[in-house]
Amino acid sequence: MTMETSPLPPLSENDIAAYLCNTPAFFQRHAEVLASITIASPHGQRAVSLHERQAELLREKIKGLEQRVMDMVRHSNENTAIAQKIHAWACTLARCIAPADLPQVLAQGIENAFDVPQAALRVWDVAPQYQGAAFAQGASEDTRAFATSLTMPFCGPNLGFEATAWLADASSVQSLALLPLREGGIDSTTPAFGLLVLGSPDAQRFDATMGTDFLARMAELGSAALARLR
């Protein structure tokens, strides 16, 4: 009586790939196999050797890495330039002697240093001697509550915020940034005592996807300077 054996399953491509990965000496024993392998080039219909294809892959990888390095250098240069502008703007605020001049110096400094078409701000809960100033007027309770609710700069399209009316040419504004002014960090729970508005006719200038780290630092610097009004 003979026992029938079930046929072995055929080898799959995965089996072959696993064998070659686990048996690197195979190509040492059969170097002619490696040299004879040809594959289609992605850059045309011609066939290339495996060595050529590997060289192409390495060139493409190097090209991609070079592009990433170039992007990193460009972003680094841009960030350095912005940091220098923020430093110069902060020095301008520090040189302002009269507290009542700070709101105008702050807004004009942003327009000049950062090429922002329009900037305006309002502060509230100021000291009695400043309560009649223009910068202390026009912020409703809703706007004050909205400013307090912000724990990071808002960037996006002009949705008809009340604060947009503070800008000299509000009708031309397509995108804006709203920066809460409060004591401490911008993300603290301390009630805001002001709101800074930056407006642009360019709909992409203050995009909702843009990074806000530098804007947050500007809000904190501005808040520290304007605290002299309280």
Buried (B, 14 or more C-beta within 10 A) or exposed (E): EEEEEEEEEEEEEEEEEEEEEEEEEBBEEEEEEEEEEEEEEEEEEEEBBBEBBEEBEEEEEEEEEEEEEEEEEEEEEEEEEBEEBBEEBBEBBEEBEEBBEBBBBBBEBBBBBBEBBBBBBBBBEBEEEBEEEEBBEBBEEEBBEBBBEBBBBBBBBBEEBBBBBBBEEBEEBBBBBBBBBBBEEBEEEEBBBBBBBBBBBEEEBBBEEBEBEBBBBBBBBBBBBBBBBB
